[in-house]
Structures are given as C-alpha cells and as structure tokens.
Amino acid sequence: MTSWIGLDHLQGTLVWLACTILLFAASTALNWRLRKTPLINPTLVTIAAIAAILICTGVPYKTYFKDVAILHYLLGTAVVALALPLYRNIRRLQDHCIRIGAALFAGSVASILVGLSVAILAHASASTVLSLAPKSATTAVSLEISRLIGGVPALTAALTILTGIIGAVVGPTCSIFCAFGNPRRAVWRWALPAMASRPRARLLRVKWPAALPDSEWCSTPSSRRCSSHRSSAWLDTGEARTPSSER
Amino acid sequence: MLAQFGLLMIFQFLGEALVTLSGVPFPGPLCGMALLLSYLFWRGGPTEELAKVGTALVDNLGLLFVPAGVGIIGYAHLLAQDGLAIAAALVVSTIAGILVTGVIAVKGVSAATISERAA
C-alpha cells in the first residue's frame, strides 16, 4: 500500500494519531511562546507538517485518515458543545441582538458575494468557487456546508483557517481606519469577530496600541521576540469568552 | 464525566437524525447544537461536569480540523491552478466583510443613541 517499506508494519498502531496530537501540541506551545500571534496558527502548522510528512513518505491520505478518524468524528461532538459558550454569553447577545444580527448578516452576505465574484472573475474552477463560499463560517460549520453544496471540504477547511488569520491581521487595521479615536469603536468588538472565524476570540479584546504601554505587552520573558512581532503583539489579548467568538 | 460526554454524543446523534429524516440540507452537528442550547435553557444551565467536558472539547477544536484539512494533499492541482484566484478572493472578501459588518454595527449604535436622546 505504501511505497515506503516499513511503514506498512505500522498500520493499525494509531501512530498517525499520536503524531498528529504531538505535532498539534508542539505547534500550540510554539504559538504560546510567540504570544499567540495569529500568523502561527497551530491547526495550519499541523496540517502543513502532516501533509509534508505524508507526501515525503508516500503514505496515502486514506491510510492516515483511518488512524485519525476518531478526531474527525469528535469534531461533530465539539460543534454540539459550542452550545455551552453560546449559552454562557446569550445575555450579551440578546442585549444587542438586532444590531449584531443586522451587521453580521450584511457582513456575511458582502463577504460571500465579494469572494465569489473575485473567484469567478479570476476564472477559478467551479469546485474552487464552491469551496470558497462557506469560508467565513467557523471551520466545523464551513466544512459541513462545503460538503452539502458540492465543494471540497478539505480545501474549505484550509481556506476558513486562512480567512481567520487574514481577518486577525487586517481587521484591526480596517477598524482603526474607520473608527480610530472614536468612543463608539467599542462596537468593533462585536463587528470584528464576524469575519475572523478562527482567531477571533483573541480579537474581541483588541487593545489599541495607543492605550497599551510597552511595559504591558512586553513584560514576559519572551519580550524580545514580542517586539519583533509588534504588529501582532497587541492582537494578543488572552482568552476572551464571548458568544459569536468561540472559534 | 463519561455520562456528560455521552449526552453530547446523544445530541450530536439527534441533530444528525433530525437533519437526515427531514431531508433539509443543514449541518447535522449544528442542529445538535441548537437542540443542546434549548436543553440548556430548559434545564437552566449546564452541570459543572458538562461544562468541563464541553470546554475540553471546544478548547481543542483546532486539533479536530486536522484530519479534514490534511485532505488538501489530494487537491494539489486545484491549488496550483486556482492559487492566485483563491488568495485574491480570500483577502478582498475578508476586508469587505469586516468593513460592511463594522459600518452597519456603528450605524446601529448611532441610531440607537439618537432615539434614546429623542425619547
């Protein structure tokens, strides 16, 4: 089955499951050391590393998936569990429900339409276009939608994570551009997470550079690294637990 | 702990079953999430154990995307062919989404503030 002699014997030993979990743990640790910069996304790093290993060793994706299928099934369970943070924050949502609803709806429609138009104008193939459509949802949801509408779920998963990273990087810039120095900018805490699907939990407590003295975000042992990642350092604001935001 | 995990899986199954039986093209796990949410409202909140299990799952959500994401190695030709289109669509649509969402959210605030002042 595999072109790499020796790996055949490892089949059924769940070696890929261990490999995936360890790689994810390592890239999460790396991400923490870099103060959770959105640029080093543990999921994306793990996917890239595993993909590289599979290609180098010639192990087919099917073999890999058999080992890690349990993780894929747990994804559905985890989506169900998203009801818990939603319940915890439902009051905050209710307080602003019309505004949040209208803003999120319009933003989602705009994002989907613009994304599709750009892809079609650039002559992307049909399956690419269909895989792009659901990318602004959270990954677990966009995967399902992609499967339903005939896209490529794997491509959508990667695109959704990339969207989250792009949102985390360009989001604060957009909002500073539009509402900087305006007390109403607190609204952006609701608006920003709409599009930035994965790292958006972090975005919720965006601290504005002006309000954040150096000592505050460079007080950890990793301060040297921190200053070299200045642009992303102030995105990193710890664990926010807010409704639409739970990854 | 295990019982709470089982409870989550029951809601997952119920969601999948409901979607399959009704034939509505809707993600099953999402339907399960809605069912669990209404259950939480009915019960007046999760038990501590359920919250613990749920948090453990949600906190490691990123790991659960990996099996599906690695599937991208089967679509290298798509990436090679449409890479530029994908990159452009991602960046432009994300910016558009953020701008539209933000502008409307701010508008909502000013309208609400205005009506408050008028009242």
Interface residues (C-beta under 8 A of the other chain):
Chain A: T20 I21 F24 T28 N41 P42 T43 L44 T46 I47 I50 A51 L54 I55 Y61 Y64 F65 V68 A69 L71 H72 L74 L75 G76 T77 A78 V79 V80 A81 L82 A83 L84 P85 L86 Y87 I98 R99 I100 A102 A103 L104 A106 G107 S108 A110 S111 I112 V114 G115 L116 V118 A119 A122 H123 A124 S125 S127 T128 L132 K135 S136 T139 A140 V141 L143 E144 I145 L148 V152 P153 A154 L155 A157 A158 L159 I161 L162 T163 I166 G167 V170 G171 C174 S175 C178 A179 R184 V187 W188 W190 A191 L192 A194 M195 A196 R198 E246 R247
Chain B: F5 L8 M9 F11 Q12 G15 E16 P25 F26 P27 G28 P29 L30 G32 M33 A34 L36 L37 L40 F41 G45 P46 L50 A51 V53 G54 T55 L57 V58 N60 L61 G62 L63 L64 F65 V66 P67 A68 G69 V70 G71 I72 I73 G74 Y75 L78 L79 Q81 D82 L84 A85 I86 A88 A89 L90 V91 V92 S93 T94 I95 A96 G97 I98 L99 V100 T101 G102 V103 I104 A105 V106 G108 V109 S110 A112
